[in-house]
Amino acid sequence: MLLSASPVSAQTGTPPPAPPLAQPAAPTPAPSLPRVALTTSLGTIIIELETQRAPLTTANFLRYVDQRRLDGTTFYRAMNLGQGYGLVQMGTRGMPQRTLRPVAHEPTSQTGLSHTDGAISLARLAPGTGTGDFFITVGDLVSLDAQPAGSGGDPDGFAAFGRVVEGMDLIRAIMALPTDPNAGEGVMRGQMLAEPVRITSARRVAPQPAPPAP
C-alpha cells in the first residue's frame, strides 16, 4: 500500500540566548600627582607637581624637599607688576651648603605647561643653569613661556613644573609686602623683600586621588 507523503513541519524551538554585551572597560585612573607643603611664617602653601610632563624639573625640586635643603630658606623676592600680576621667588639663593648641581632645561614648548596663575617654575640665568631657586606666578604671565621662533620673545622661556593648589592668598600677600629699593642687582634691584618670609619646612604630603582619564 502506497503511503502518501505528508510534509514534515519544521520544529520551532526557543532560540539560544544572545551573548551578553561586552562591558566597557573601566577607565584607567590618571596617576596621582605628588604634592609638597611649604610651611611658612605666614601659613602653608600646597604645590602639586607635574611629574609626568616635567619630570626633570620636578625631580630636581623634590631632591631639595627630600633632603630638607629648603628648610630655613625664604621667600625673598616679590616682583609686583600691579593689577594682580607679578611673581614671588624663594629658595637657596646659591648657598653652597644647600645648592645642588644644575638641571637640564625643560621648556614649556616641550612640556605643554604654561605660566598661568599659580604656576611654579625654576629660576635660572642661561638655560640649564637652574638649581635651587623657584618662583610662583601671580596672574597669567605666559610671556615667561617658550616663545615661537621669530616672535621676538625668549625661545627657551622658563621651566614651569607645577602649580599652587592651596595658599594663593598667601602668595599674593607675599607679593604685596614692602621691598627694599636699594637691594638686589640688575633686573631684581628693588624687588628684594625688606623682611623675607621664612620657610620653616618643605615636606611631601599625600596626593589627592586623581580623576579617571577620559
Secondary structure by P-SEA (a helix, b strand, c coil): ccccccbbbbbbcccccccccccccccccccbbbbbbbccccbbbbbbbcccccaaaaaaaaaaaaaccccccccccccccccccccccccccccccccccccccccccccccccccbbbbbbbccccccccbbbbbccccccccccccccccccccccccccccccaaaaaaaaaccccccccccccccccccbbbbbccccccccccccccc
